[in-house]
């Protein structure tokens, strides 16, 4: 019984992995025509990594 | 319940290890960039940026999940890894972007080697984070 929170947390991890990884795998396997909007979106993400704003959340730079 | 997790836990870990861990390293689809876009048809730059951005997203998901569930997970080894990764990964990702910029300007052998080194680092972080995301603490009996 006391393990239930742990199992729930792990199930959450599994679903997180599924939600994140399946679309990535799908993208990798099929042909893609990347629109200007999609390219701009990726560029924005790279710019955020470059200037560090992508790492401003509490999950980053933990103590 | 425990017996079911015992039976299925390792199958789930194995299935995801086989499918999910190499996810950034496979690709048989063809990418075509609209030449009107910011990449101006530069598929190489696009693919490198895609790798960097995807790695960052996967690691971020892991870190957010671990932080949100830290008390319930009660896994000091995972916690220590997450804290270390939360500090190291931003530097690795920013280094990857810098090296990518150099490589796109000048795709010589030296820049290619440096790019491979930094992207390998990102991919190893994704592999570790994925393993933790799908891992269960329940050992098979």
N, CA and C atoms of all chains as a GROMACS GRO file, in nm:
protein
  612
    1UNK      N    1   0.084  -0.123   0.000
    1UNK     CA    2   0.000   0.000   0.000
    1UNK      C    3   0.086   0.127   0.000
    2UNK      N    4   0.195   0.120   0.080
    2UNK     CA    5   0.280   0.238   0.089
    2UNK      C    6   0.361   0.262  -0.037
    3UNK      N    7   0.359   0.163  -0.129
    3UNK     CA    8   0.435   0.177  -0.253
    3UNK      C    9   0.350   0.245  -0.362
    4UNK      N   10   0.220   0.266  -0.336
    4UNK     CA   11   0.132   0.319  -0.441
    4UNK      C   12   0.179   0.454  -0.494
    5UNK      N   13   0.215   0.551  -0.407
    5UNK     CA   14   0.262   0.679  -0.462
    5UNK      C   15   0.384   0.660  -0.553
    6UNK      N   16   0.471   0.568  -0.518
    6UNK     CA   17   0.590   0.542  -0.598
    6UNK      C   18   0.550   0.484  -0.734
    7UNK      N   19   0.456   0.390  -0.734
    7UNK     CA   20   0.412   0.331  -0.860
    7UNK      C   21   0.343   0.435  -0.947
    8UNK      N   22   0.265   0.522  -0.883
    8UNK     CA   23   0.197   0.626  -0.960
    8UNK      C   24   0.299   0.720  -1.023
    9UNK      N   25   0.402   0.754  -0.947
    9UNK     CA   26   0.506   0.841  -1.001
    9UNK      C   27   0.576   0.774  -1.119
   10UNK      N   28   0.600   0.644  -1.106
   10UNK     CA   29   0.668   0.573  -1.214
   10UNK      C   30   0.578   0.558  -1.336
   11UNK      N   31   0.449   0.535  -1.312
   11UNK     CA   32   0.356   0.526  -1.425
   11UNK      C   33   0.352   0.661  -1.497
   12UNK      N   34   0.356   0.768  -1.419
   12UNK     CA   35   0.359   0.902  -1.477
   12UNK      C   36   0.483   0.919  -1.564
   13UNK      N   37   0.596   0.865  -1.518
   13UNK     CA   38   0.720   0.872  -1.595
   13UNK      C   39   0.708   0.798  -1.725
   14UNK      N   40   0.645   0.681  -1.718
   14UNK     CA   41   0.627   0.599  -1.839
   14UNK      C   42   0.540   0.673  -1.940
   15UNK      N   43   0.430   0.732  -1.893
   15UNK     CA   44   0.342   0.806  -1.984
   15UNK      C   45   0.412   0.928  -2.040
   16UNK      N   46   0.494   0.993  -1.958
   16UNK     CA   47   0.571   1.108  -2.007
   16UNK      C   48   0.662   1.063  -2.120
   17UNK      N   49   0.729   0.949  -2.099
   17UNK     CA   50   0.820   0.896  -2.201
   17UNK      C   51   0.743   0.865  -2.329
   18UNK      N   52   0.626   0.798  -2.313
   18UNK     CA   53   0.545   0.763  -2.431
   18UNK      C   54   0.503   0.890  -2.504
   19UNK      N   55   0.451   0.986  -2.431
   19UNK     CA   56   0.400   1.108  -2.493
   19UNK      C   57   0.509   1.183  -2.568
   20UNK      N   58   0.630   1.181  -2.512
   20UNK     CA   59   0.739   1.256  -2.574
   20UNK      C   60   0.801   1.179  -2.689
   21UNK      N   61   0.825   1.049  -2.670
   21UNK     CA   62   0.909   0.974  -2.763
   21UNK      C   63   0.834   0.922  -2.886
   22UNK      N   64   0.707   0.886  -2.871
   22UNK     CA   65   0.635   0.831  -2.986
   22UNK      C   66   0.624   0.932  -3.100
   23UNK      N   67   0.587   1.058  -3.074
   23UNK     CA   68   0.585   1.154  -3.186
   23UNK      C   69   0.722   1.174  -3.249
   24UNK      N   70   0.827   1.171  -3.167
   24UNK     CA   71   0.962   1.187  -3.222
   24UNK      C   72   0.993   1.071  -3.316
   25UNK      N   73   0.962   0.951  -3.272
   25UNK     CA   74   0.987   0.832  -3.354
   25UNK      C   75   0.907   0.839  -3.484
   26UNK      N   76   0.781   0.881  -3.470
   26UNK     CA   77   0.695   0.895  -3.587
   26UNK      C   78   0.755   0.992  -3.688
   27UNK      N   79   0.801   1.104  -3.638
   27UNK     CA   80   0.863   1.206  -3.724
   27UNK      C   81   0.985   1.152  -3.795
   28UNK      N   82   1.065   1.076  -3.723
   28UNK     CA   83   1.191   1.026  -3.776
   28UNK      C   84   1.169   0.924  -3.887
   29UNK      N   85   1.058   0.852  -3.878
   29UNK     CA   86   1.036   0.742  -3.972
   29UNK      C   87   0.966   0.786  -4.100
   30UNK      N   88   0.892   0.897  -4.094
   30UNK     CA   89   0.816   0.932  -4.214
   30UNK      C   90   0.880   1.051  -4.284
   31UNK      N   91   0.846   1.064  -4.414
   31UNK     CA   92   0.893   1.179  -4.492
   31UNK      C   93   0.830   1.306  -4.436
   32UNK      N   94   0.906   1.413  -4.434
   32UNK     CA   95   0.853   1.539  -4.382
   32UNK      C   96   0.872   1.652  -4.481
   33UNK      N   97   0.770   1.734  -4.494
   33UNK     CA   98   0.784   1.862  -4.564
   33UNK      C   99   0.774   1.969  -4.458
   34UNK      N  100   0.884   2.035  -4.430
   34UNK     CA  101   0.888   2.126  -4.316
   34UNK      C  102   0.851   2.267  -4.363
   35UNK      N  103   0.742   2.319  -4.309
   35UNK     CA  104   0.690   2.449  -4.350
   35UNK      C  105   0.775   2.562  -4.294
   36UNK      N  106   0.763   2.682  -4.349
   36UNK     CA  107   0.834   2.797  -4.293
   36UNK      C  108   0.800   2.820  -4.145
   37UNK      N  109   0.675   2.795  -4.110
   37UNK     CA  110   0.634   2.817  -3.970
   37UNK      C  111   0.704   2.718  -3.877
   38UNK      N  112   0.715   2.593  -3.921
   38UNK     CA  113   0.783   2.492  -3.840
   38UNK      C  114   0.932   2.524  -3.828
   39UNK      N  115   0.990   2.571  -3.937
   39UNK     CA  116   1.132   2.609  -3.933
   39UNK      C  117   1.153   2.725  -3.837
   40UNK      N  118   1.065   2.822  -3.842
   40UNK     CA  119   1.076   2.938  -3.753
   40UNK      C  120   1.063   2.896  -3.607
   41UNK      N  121   0.974   2.801  -3.582
   41UNK     CA  122   0.954   2.752  -3.446
   41UNK      C  123   1.081   2.684  -3.394
   42UNK      N  124   1.144   2.604  -3.479
   42UNK     CA  125   1.268   2.537  -3.437
   42UNK      C  126   1.378   2.640  -3.412
   43UNK      N  127   1.385   2.738  -3.500
   43UNK     CA  128   1.486   2.843  -3.484
   43UNK      C  129   1.468   2.916  -3.351
   44UNK      N  130   1.341   2.940  -3.315
   44UNK     CA  131   1.312   3.007  -3.186
   44UNK      C  132   1.362   2.923  -3.070
   45UNK      N  133   1.342   2.792  -3.080
   45UNK     CA  134   1.386   2.703  -2.971
   45UNK      C  135   1.539   2.705  -2.960
   46UNK      N  136   1.607   2.706  -3.074
   46UNK     CA  137   1.753   2.710  -3.072
   46UNK      C  138   1.802   2.843  -3.016
   47UNK      N  139   1.734   2.951  -3.054
   47UNK     CA  140   1.771   3.083  -3.001
   47UNK      C  141   1.755   3.085  -2.849
   48UNK      N  142   1.650   3.021  -2.800
   48UNK     CA  143   1.626   3.016  -2.655
   48UNK      C  144   1.736   2.936  -2.584
   49UNK      N  145   1.784   2.832  -2.650
   49UNK     CA  146   1.895   2.754  -2.593
   49UNK      C  147   2.021   2.839  -2.595
   50UNK      N  148   2.042   2.907  -2.705
   50UNK     CA  149   2.163   2.989  -2.722
   50UNK      C  150   2.168   3.099  -2.616
   51UNK      N  151   2.055   3.166  -2.590
   51UNK     CA  152   2.060   3.277  -2.494
   51UNK      C  153   2.028   3.234  -2.351
   52UNK      N  154   2.002   3.104  -2.333
   52UNK     CA  155   1.982   3.051  -2.198
   52UNK      C  156   1.839   3.059  -2.147
   53UNK      N  157   1.752   3.124  -2.219
   53UNK     CA  158   1.614   3.140  -2.168
   53UNK      C  159   1.540   3.006  -2.165
   54UNK      N  160   1.589   2.908  -2.242
   54UNK     CA  161   1.527   2.774  -2.239
   54UNK      C  162   1.549   2.704  -2.106
   55UNK      N  163   1.643   2.756  -2.026
   55UNK     CA  164   1.682   2.689  -1.901
   55UNK      C  165   1.647   2.773  -1.779
   56UNK      N  166   1.535   2.844  -1.786
   56UNK     CA  167   1.500   2.933  -1.676
   56UNK      C  168   1.405   2.867  -1.575
   57UNK      N  169   1.352   2.751  -1.607
   57UNK     CA  170   1.256   2.686  -1.519
   57UNK      C  171   1.322   2.628  -1.394
   58UNK      N  172   1.241   2.592  -1.292
   58UNK     CA  173   1.295   2.541  -1.166
   58UNK      C  174   1.363   2.405  -1.180
   59UNK      N  175   1.334   2.332  -1.291
   59UNK     CA  176   1.396   2.202  -1.310
   59UNK      C  177   1.543   2.213  -1.350
   60UNK      N  178   1.582   2.333  -1.395
   60UNK     CA  179   1.722   2.352  -1.438
   60UNK      C  180   1.805   2.414  -1.326
   61UNK      N  181   1.935   2.388  -1.332
   61UNK     CA  182   2.031   2.449  -1.239
   61UNK      C  183   1.988   2.430  -1.092
   62UNK      N  184   1.952   2.306  -1.060
   62UNK     CA  185   1.909   2.275  -0.924
   62UNK      C  186   2.028   2.274  -0.828
   63UNK      N  187   2.000   2.300  -0.702
   63UNK     CA  188   2.105   2.298  -0.599
   63UNK      C  189   2.082   2.179  -0.507
   64UNK      N  190  -0.116  -0.714  -0.739
   64UNK     CA  191  -0.067  -0.592  -0.808
   64UNK      C  192   0.086  -0.598  -0.824
   65UNK      N  193   0.150  -0.633  -0.716
   65UNK     CA  194   0.296  -0.641  -0.718
   65UNK      C  195   0.340  -0.749  -0.816
   66UNK      N  196   0.266  -0.861  -0.818
   66UNK     CA  197   0.300  -0.971  -0.909
   66UNK      C  198   0.287  -0.926  -1.054
   67UNK      N  199   0.184  -0.844  -1.082
   67UNK     CA  200   0.162  -0.795  -1.219
   67UNK      C  201   0.277  -0.702  -1.259
   68UNK      N  202   0.314  -0.611  -1.167
   68UNK     CA  203   0.424  -0.519  -1.197
   68UNK      C  204   0.553  -0.598  -1.214
   69UNK      N  205   0.572  -0.698  -1.130
   69UNK     CA  206   0.690  -0.783  -1.144
   69UNK      C  207   0.697  -0.845  -1.281
   70UNK      N  208   0.581  -0.893  -1.329
   70UNK     CA  209   0.580  -0.961  -1.459
   70UNK      C  210   0.598  -0.860  -1.572
   71UNK      N  211   0.526  -0.747  -1.563
   71UNK     CA  212   0.523  -0.655  -1.677
   71UNK      C  213   0.633  -0.550  -1.671
   72UNK      N  214   0.682  -0.523  -1.550
   72UNK     CA  215   0.776  -0.412  -1.535
   72UNK      C  216   0.896  -0.424  -1.626
   73UNK      N  217   0.959  -0.540  -1.622
   73UNK     CA  218   1.080  -0.558  -1.702
   73UNK      C  219   1.051  -0.566  -1.851
   74UNK      N  220   0.931  -0.616  -1.886
   74UNK     CA  221   0.893  -0.617  -2.028
   74UNK      C  222   0.879  -0.475  -2.078
   75UNK      N  223   0.820  -0.389  -1.993
   75UNK     CA  224   0.802  -0.250  -2.034
   75UNK      C  225   0.938  -0.182  -2.049
   76UNK      N  226   1.026  -0.205  -1.952
   76UNK     CA  227   1.160  -0.145  -1.958
   76UNK      C  228   1.231  -0.192  -2.084
   77UNK      N  229   1.225  -0.322  -2.111
   77UNK     CA  230   1.294  -0.378  -2.227
   77UNK      C  231   1.236  -0.320  -2.356
   78UNK      N  232   1.101  -0.317  -2.364
   78UNK     CA  233   1.036  -0.267  -2.486
   78UNK      C  234   1.078  -0.123  -2.512
   79UNK      N  235   1.077  -0.043  -2.407
   79UNK     CA  236   1.112   0.096  -2.429
   79UNK      C  237   1.260   0.117  -2.451
   80UNK      N  238   1.341   0.033  -2.392
   80UNK     CA  239   1.484   0.043  -2.418
   80UNK      C  240   1.512   0.017  -2.565
   81UNK      N  241   1.442  -0.082  -2.620
   81UNK     CA  242   1.465  -0.117  -2.760
   81UNK      C  243   1.411  -0.010  -2.854
   82UNK      N  244   1.296   0.048  -2.816
   82UNK     CA  245   1.232   0.142  -2.908
   82UNK      C  246   1.278   0.284  -2.882
   83UNK      N  247   1.273   0.323  -2.756
   83UNK     CA  248   1.285   0.465  -2.724
   83UNK      C  249   1.429   0.515  -2.720
   84UNK      N  250   1.519   0.432  -2.669
   84UNK     CA  251   1.654   0.483  -2.649
   84UNK      C  252   1.723   0.519  -2.780
   85UNK      N  253   1.709   0.439  -2.887
   85UNK     CA  254   1.774   0.483  -3.011
   85UNK      C  255   1.690   0.583  -3.089
   86UNK      N  256   1.588   0.641  -3.029
   86UNK     CA  257   1.492   0.718  -3.105
   86UNK      C  258   1.555   0.836  -3.178
   87UNK      N  259   1.658   0.896  -3.119
   87UNK     CA  260   1.723   1.008  -3.186
   87UNK      C  261   1.823   0.961  -3.291
   88UNK      N  262   1.853   0.833  -3.291
   88UNK     CA  263   1.959   0.785  -3.378
   88UNK      C  264   1.904   0.712  -3.500
   89UNK      N  265   1.773   0.701  -3.514
   89UNK     CA  266   1.716   0.639  -3.633
   89UNK      C  267   1.655   0.747  -3.720
   90UNK      N  268   1.632   0.713  -3.842
   90UNK     CA  269   1.564   0.808  -3.931
   90UNK      C  270   1.571   0.757  -4.071
   91UNK      N  271   1.459   0.708  -4.125
   91UNK     CA  272   1.462   0.670  -4.266
   91UNK      C  273   1.367   0.756  -4.345
   92UNK      N  274   1.303   0.856  -4.279
   92UNK     CA  275   1.220   0.949  -4.352
   92UNK      C  276   1.305   1.056  -4.417
   93UNK      N  277   1.253   1.115  -4.523
   93UNK     CA  278   1.325   1.220  -4.595
   93UNK      C  279   1.270   1.354  -4.552
   94UNK      N  280   1.359   1.448  -4.523
   94UNK     CA  281   1.317   1.581  -4.481
   94UNK      C  282   1.334   1.678  -4.597
   95UNK      N  283   1.226   1.748  -4.628
   95UNK     CA  284   1.232   1.851  -4.732
   95UNK      C  285   1.195   1.984  -4.667
   96UNK      N  286   1.281   2.082  -4.681
   96UNK     CA  287   1.255   2.212  -4.623
   96UNK      C  288   1.195   2.306  -4.727
   97UNK      N  289   1.088   2.374  -4.688
   97UNK     CA  290   1.035   2.478  -4.776
   97UNK      C  291   1.145   2.585  -4.788
   98UNK      N  292   1.188   2.616  -4.912
   98UNK     CA  293   1.300   2.710  -4.928
   98UNK      C  294   1.269   2.851  -4.880
   99UNK      N  295   1.139   2.882  -4.859
   99UNK     CA  296   1.100   3.013  -4.807
   99UNK      C  297   1.126   3.026  -4.656
  100UNK      N  298   1.156   2.914  -4.591
  100UNK     CA  299   1.175   2.915  -4.446
  100UNK      C  300   1.311   2.970  -4.405
  101UNK      N  301   1.330   2.987  -4.275
  101UNK     CA  302   1.453   3.050  -4.223
  101UNK      C  303   1.578   2.966  -4.252
  102UNK      N  304   1.562   2.837  -4.274
  102UNK     CA  305   1.678   2.753  -4.300
  102UNK      C  306   1.720   2.757  -4.447
  103UNK      N  307   1.635   2.818  -4.531
  103UNK     CA  308   1.667   2.839  -4.672
  103UNK      C  309   1.717   2.709  -4.739
  104UNK      N  310   1.652   2.599  -4.705
  104UNK     CA  311   1.687   2.472  -4.768
  104UNK      C  312   1.807   2.401  -4.708
  105UNK      N  313   1.868   2.456  -4.604
  105UNK     CA  314   1.986   2.396  -4.542
  105UNK      C  315   1.944   2.282  -4.449
  106UNK      N  316   1.933   2.162  -4.508
  106UNK     CA  317   1.884   2.045  -4.434
  106UNK      C  318   1.979   2.006  -4.322
  107UNK      N  319   2.109   2.022  -4.345
  107UNK     CA  320   2.208   1.986  -4.244
  107UNK      C  321   2.186   2.066  -4.116
  108UNK      N  322   2.179   2.198  -4.131
  108UNK     CA  323   2.159   2.285  -4.013
  108UNK      C  324   2.027   2.250  -3.945
  109UNK      N  325   1.925   2.225  -4.026
  109UNK     CA  326   1.794   2.192  -3.969
  109UNK      C  327   1.800   2.064  -3.885
  110UNK      N  328   1.863   1.961  -3.941
  110UNK     CA  329   1.869   1.832  -3.870
  110UNK      C  330   1.949   1.842  -3.740
  111UNK      N  331   2.058   1.918  -3.744
  111UNK     CA  332   2.139   1.934  -3.622
  111UNK      C  333   2.057   2.008  -3.516
  112UNK      N  334   1.990   2.114  -3.558
  112UNK     CA  335   1.908   2.190  -3.464
  112UNK      C  336   1.795   2.105  -3.409
  113UNK      N  337   1.737   2.022  -3.493
  113UNK     CA  338   1.630   1.933  -3.449
  113UNK      C  339   1.678   1.839  -3.338
  114UNK      N  340   1.800   1.785  -3.359
  114UNK     CA  341   1.860   1.696  -3.259
  114UNK      C  342   1.880   1.769  -3.127
  115UNK      N  343   1.936   1.889  -3.134
  115UNK     CA  344   1.964   1.965  -3.012
  115UNK      C  345   1.834   1.999  -2.939
  116UNK      N  346   1.735   2.046  -3.014
  116UNK     CA  347   1.608   2.086  -2.953
  116UNK      C  348   1.534   1.965  -2.895
  117UNK      N  349   1.536   1.854  -2.967
  117UNK     CA  350   1.468   1.734  -2.919
  117UNK      C  351   1.534   1.681  -2.793
  118UNK      N  352   1.667   1.677  -2.792
  118UNK     CA  353   1.739   1.632  -2.672
  118UNK      C  354   1.700   1.718  -2.552
  119UNK      N  355   1.696   1.848  -2.574
  119UNK     CA  356   1.662   1.940  -2.465
  119UNK      C  357   1.522   1.912  -2.412
  120UNK      N  358   1.428   1.887  -2.503
  120UNK     CA  359   1.290   1.860  -2.461
  120UNK      C  360   1.281   1.732  -2.379
  121UNK      N  361   1.349   1.626  -2.423
  121UNK     CA  362   1.342   1.498  -2.351
  121UNK      C  363   1.403   1.512  -2.212
  122UNK      N  364   1.518   1.577  -2.206
  122UNK     CA  365   1.583   1.596  -2.076
  122UNK      C  366   1.498   1.683  -1.984
  123UNK      N  367   1.437   1.786  -2.042
  123UNK     CA  368   1.351   1.873  -1.961
  123UNK      C  369   1.233   1.795  -1.903
  124UNK      N  370   1.174   1.710  -1.986
  124UNK     CA  371   1.063   1.627  -1.938
  124UNK      C  372   1.107   1.541  -1.819
  125UNK      N  373   1.223   1.479  -1.834
  125UNK     CA  374   1.275   1.395  -1.726
  125UNK      C  375   1.295   1.477  -1.598
  126UNK      N  376   1.358   1.592  -1.612
  126UNK     CA  377   1.388   1.675  -1.495
  126UNK      C  378   1.260   1.724  -1.427
  127UNK      N  379   1.163   1.764  -1.508
  127UNK     CA  380   1.036   1.811  -1.451
  127UNK      C  381   0.964   1.698  -1.377
  128UNK      N  382   0.966   1.580  -1.439
  128UNK     CA  383   0.900   1.465  -1.378
  128UNK      C  384   0.969   1.425  -1.249
  129UNK      N  385   1.101   1.420  -1.252
  129UNK     CA  386   1.176   1.377  -1.133
  129UNK      C  387   1.154   1.475  -1.018
  130UNK      N  388   1.157   1.606  -1.051
  130UNK     CA  389   1.140   1.708  -0.949
  130UNK      C  390   0.999   1.702  -0.888
  131UNK      N  391   0.900   1.682  -0.975
  131UNK     CA  392   0.761   1.678  -0.928
  131UNK      C  393   0.732   1.555  -0.844
  132UNK      N  394   0.805   1.446  -0.869
  132UNK     CA  395   0.776   1.319  -0.802
  132UNK      C  396   0.888   1.274  -0.708
  133UNK      N  397   0.978   1.366  -0.677
  133UNK     CA  398   1.098   1.327  -0.602
  133UNK      C  399   1.067   1.256  -0.471
  134UNK      N  400   0.973   1.310  -0.397
  134UNK     CA  401   0.942   1.250  -0.266
  134UNK      C  402   0.888   1.107  -0.283
  135UNK      N  403   0.796   1.090  -0.380
  135UNK     CA  404   0.735   0.957  -0.400
  135UNK      C  405   0.836   0.858  -0.456
  136UNK      N  406   0.923   0.904  -0.545
  136UNK     CA  407   1.022   0.814  -0.606
  136UNK      C  408   1.122   0.764  -0.504
  137UNK      N  409   1.160   0.853  -0.413
  137UNK     CA  410   1.252   0.814  -0.306
  137UNK      C  411   1.374   0.738  -0.361
  138UNK      N  412   1.438   0.800  -0.460
  138UNK     CA  413   1.551   0.736  -0.527
  138UNK      C  414   1.669   0.834  -0.526
  139UNK      N  415   1.755   0.823  -0.424
  139UNK     CA  416   1.865   0.920  -0.411
  139UNK      C  417   1.959   0.920  -0.532
  140UNK      N  418   1.979   0.804  -0.593
  140UNK     CA  419   2.070   0.796  -0.708
  140UNK      C  420   2.012   0.876  -0.826
  141UNK      N  421   1.881   0.861  -0.848
  141UNK     CA  422   1.817   0.933  -0.958
  141UNK      C  423   1.817   1.082  -0.929
  142UNK      N  424   1.793   1.117  -0.803
  142UNK     CA  425   1.790   1.257  -0.764
  142UNK      C  426   1.927   1.322  -0.789
  143UNK      N  427   2.032   1.252  -0.746
  143UNK     CA  428   2.167   1.306  -0.765
  143UNK      C  429   2.197   1.324  -0.914
  144UNK      N  430   2.155   1.225  -0.993
  144UNK     CA  431   2.177   1.234  -1.138
  144UNK      C  432   2.100   1.352  -1.196
  145UNK      N  433   1.975   1.369  -1.153
  145UNK     CA  434   1.891   1.478  -1.205
  145UNK      C  435   1.951   1.614  -1.169
  146UNK      N  436   1.997   1.628  -1.046
  146UNK     CA  437   2.055   1.757  -1.004
  146UNK      C  438   2.179   1.788  -1.088
  147UNK      N  439   2.264   1.687  -1.105
  147UNK     CA  440   2.386   1.707  -1.184
  147UNK      C  441   2.352   1.740  -1.330
  148UNK      N  442   2.256   1.665  -1.384
  148UNK     CA  443   2.218   1.687  -1.525
  148UNK      C  444   2.157   1.826  -1.544
  149UNK      N  445   2.081   1.871  -1.444
  149UNK     CA  446   2.015   2.001  -1.456
  149UNK      C  447   2.118   2.115  -1.467
  150UNK      N  448   2.237   2.090  -1.414
  150UNK     CA  449   2.344   2.190  -1.422
  150UNK      C  450   2.434   2.170  -1.544
  151UNK      N  451   2.460   2.044  -1.579
  151UNK     CA  452   2.550   2.015  -1.692
  151UNK      C  453   2.484   2.034  -1.828
  152UNK      N  454   2.358   1.991  -1.840
  152UNK     CA  455   2.296   1.987  -1.973
  152UNK      C  456   2.286   2.124  -2.040
  153UNK      N  457   2.248   2.230  -1.967
  153UNK     CA  458   2.243   2.362  -2.034
  153UNK      C  459   2.376   2.398  -2.100
  154UNK      N  460   2.488   2.368  -2.031
  154UNK     CA  461   2.619   2.400  -2.089
  154UNK      C  462   2.645   2.315  -2.213
  155UNK      N  463   2.608   2.187  -2.205
  155UNK     CA  464   2.628   2.098  -2.320
  155UNK      C  465   2.546   2.146  -2.440
  156UNK      N  466   2.420   2.182  -2.413
  156UNK     CA  467   2.332   2.223  -2.523
  156UNK      C  468   2.382   2.354  -2.585
  157UNK      N  469   2.425   2.446  -2.501
  157UNK     CA  470   2.475   2.574  -2.554
  157UNK      C  471   2.605   2.554  -2.631
  158UNK      N  472   2.688   2.463  -2.581
  158UNK     CA  473   2.811   2.430  -2.652
  158UNK      C  474   2.778   2.368  -2.788
  159UNK      N  475   2.675   2.283  -2.790
  159UNK     CA  476   2.633   2.219  -2.916
  159UNK      C  477   2.588   2.325  -3.017
  160UNK      N  478   2.518   2.426  -2.970
  160UNK     CA  479   2.472   2.531  -3.061
  160UNK      C  480   2.591   2.609  -3.116
  161UNK      N  481   2.688   2.638  -3.030
  161UNK     CA  482   2.809   2.711  -3.074
  161UNK      C  483   2.886   2.630  -3.178
  162UNK      N  484   2.904   2.502  -3.149
  162UNK     CA  485   2.977   2.415  -3.242
  162UNK      C  486   2.898   2.399  -3.372
  163UNK      N  487   2.766   2.392  -3.361
  163UNK     CA  488   2.681   2.381  -3.479
  163UNK      C  489   2.699   2.503  -3.568
  164UNK      N  490   2.702   2.622  -3.507
  164UNK     CA  491   2.721   2.746  -3.583
  164UNK      C  492   2.854   2.741  -3.660
  165UNK      N  493   2.958   2.697  -3.590
  165UNK     CA  494   3.090   2.689  -3.653
  165UNK      C  495   3.089   2.588  -3.768
  166UNK      N  496   3.023   2.475  -3.746
  166UNK     CA  497   3.020   2.369  -3.848
  166UNK      C  498   2.943   2.413  -3.972
  167UNK      N  499   2.831   2.482  -3.950
  167UNK     CA  500   2.750   2.526  -4.064
  167UNK      C  501   2.828   2.629  -4.147
  168UNK      N  502   2.904   2.716  -4.077
  168UNK     CA  503   2.986   2.816  -4.150
  168UNK      C  504   3.100   2.748  -4.223
  169UNK      N  505   3.158   2.647  -4.156
  169UNK     CA  506   3.277   2.583  -4.213
  169UNK      C  507   3.273   2.433  -4.184
  170UNK      N  508   3.210   2.354  -4.272
  170UNK     CA  509   3.193   2.209  -4.245
  170UNK      C  510   3.320   2.129  -4.270
  171UNK      N  511   3.429   2.166  -4.199
  171UNK     CA  512   3.553   2.090  -4.216
  171UNK      C  513   3.556   1.974  -4.118
  172UNK      N  514   3.665   1.894  -4.126
  172UNK     CA  515   3.675   1.770  -4.047
  172UNK      C  516   3.678   1.800  -3.897
  173UNK      N  517   3.752   1.906  -3.862
  173UNK     CA  518   3.767   1.940  -3.720
  173UNK      C  519   3.632   1.978  -3.659
  174UNK      N  520   3.558   2.060  -3.731
  174UNK     CA  521   3.426   2.101  -3.681
  174UNK      C  522   3.328   1.985  -3.680
  175UNK      N  523   3.343   1.896  -3.777
  175UNK     CA  524   3.257   1.778  -3.781
  175UNK      C  525   3.283   1.690  -3.658
  176UNK      N  526   3.410   1.672  -3.624
  176UNK     CA  527   3.446   1.590  -3.507
  176UNK      C  528   3.393   1.653  -3.379
  177UNK      N  529   3.410   1.785  -3.367
  177UNK     CA  530   3.361   1.855  -3.247
  177UNK      C  531   3.209   1.843  -3.238
  178UNK      N  532   3.142   1.854  -3.351
  178UNK     CA  533   2.997   1.845  -3.352
  178UNK      C  534   2.951   1.707  -3.307
  179UNK      N  535   3.020   1.606  -3.356
  179UNK     CA  536   2.985   1.468  -3.318
  179UNK      C  537   3.004   1.450  -3.167
  180UNK      N  538   3.112   1.506  -3.114
  180UNK     CA  539   3.139   1.493  -2.969
  180UNK      C  540   3.027   1.555  -2.886
  181UNK      N  541   2.985   1.676  -2.924
  181UNK     CA  542   2.884   1.743  -2.842
  181UNK      C  543   2.747   1.677  -2.859
  182UNK      N  544   2.715   1.634  -2.980
  182UNK     CA  545   2.584   1.571  -2.998
  182UNK      C  546   2.581   1.433  -2.932
  183UNK      N  547   2.695   1.364  -2.930
  183UNK     CA  548   2.701   1.234  -2.858
  183UNK      C  549   2.673   1.255  -2.709
  184UNK      N  550   2.723   1.365  -2.655
  184UNK     CA  551   2.700   1.398  -2.514
  184UNK      C  552   2.551   1.419  -2.488
  185UNK      N  553   2.486   1.493  -2.578
  185UNK     CA  554   2.342   1.517  -2.563
  185UNK      C  555   2.265   1.386  -2.571
  186UNK      N  556   2.303   1.302  -2.665
  186UNK     CA  557   2.232   1.174  -2.684
  186UNK      C  558   2.251   1.082  -2.564
  187UNK      N  559   2.370   1.085  -2.503
  187UNK     CA  560   2.391   0.999  -2.385
  187UNK      C  561   2.302   1.046  -2.271
  188UNK      N  562   2.283   1.178  -2.260
  188UNK     CA  563   2.193   1.231  -2.157
  188UNK      C  564   2.050   1.187  -2.184
  189UNK      N  565   2.009   1.189  -2.310
  189UNK     CA  566   1.874   1.146  -2.346
  189UNK      C  567   1.855   0.998  -2.312
  190UNK      N  568   1.957   0.917  -2.342
  190UNK     CA  569   1.947   0.772  -2.312
  190UNK      C  570   1.931   0.749  -2.163
  191UNK      N  571   2.013   0.815  -2.082
  191UNK     CA  572   2.004   0.800  -1.936
  191UNK      C  573   1.869   0.847  -1.885
  192UNK      N  574   1.826   0.964  -1.930
  192UNK     CA  575   1.698   1.020  -1.885
  192UNK      C  576   1.582   0.928  -1.922
  193UNK      N  577   1.586   0.872  -2.043
  193UNK     CA  578   1.481   0.781  -2.089
  193UNK      C  579   1.478   0.656  -2.003
  194UNK      N  580   1.597   0.603  -1.973
  194UNK     CA  581   1.603   0.483  -1.888
  194UNK      C  582   1.538   0.510  -1.753
  195UNK      N  583   1.566   0.624  -1.693
  195UNK     CA  584   1.506   0.656  -1.564
  195UNK      C  585   1.356   0.674  -1.577
  196UNK      N  586   1.312   0.735  -1.688
  196UNK     CA  587   1.168   0.760  -1.707
  196UNK      C  588   1.088   0.631  -1.713
  197UNK      N  589   1.146   0.525  -1.773
  197UNK     CA  590   1.070   0.402  -1.789
  197UNK      C  591   1.105   0.296  -1.687
  198UNK      N  592   1.199   0.326  -1.599
  198UNK     CA  593   1.246   0.225  -1.505
  198UNK      C  594   1.144   0.201  -1.394
  199UNK      N  595   1.136   0.076  -1.346
  199UNK     CA  596   1.057   0.049  -1.228
  199UNK      C  597   1.149  -0.005  -1.120
  200UNK      N  598   1.117   0.018  -0.993
  200UNK     CA  599   1.206  -0.028  -0.887
  200UNK      C  600   1.183  -0.173  -0.851
  201UNK      N  601   1.078  -0.234  -0.912
  201UNK     CA  602   1.037  -0.367  -0.868
  201UNK      C  603   1.120  -0.472  -0.942
  202UNK      N  604   1.196  -0.549  -0.867
  202UNK     CA  605   1.280  -0.650  -0.928
  202UNK      C  606   1.196  -0.775  -0.955
  203UNK      N  607   1.223  -0.850  -1.062
  203UNK     CA  608   1.149  -0.974  -1.087
  203UNK      C  609   1.181  -1.076  -0.979
  204UNK      N  610   1.084  -1.156  -0.941
  204UNK     CA  611   1.106  -1.254  -0.834
  204UNK      C  612   1.173  -1.379  -0.891
   0.00000   0.00000   0.00000
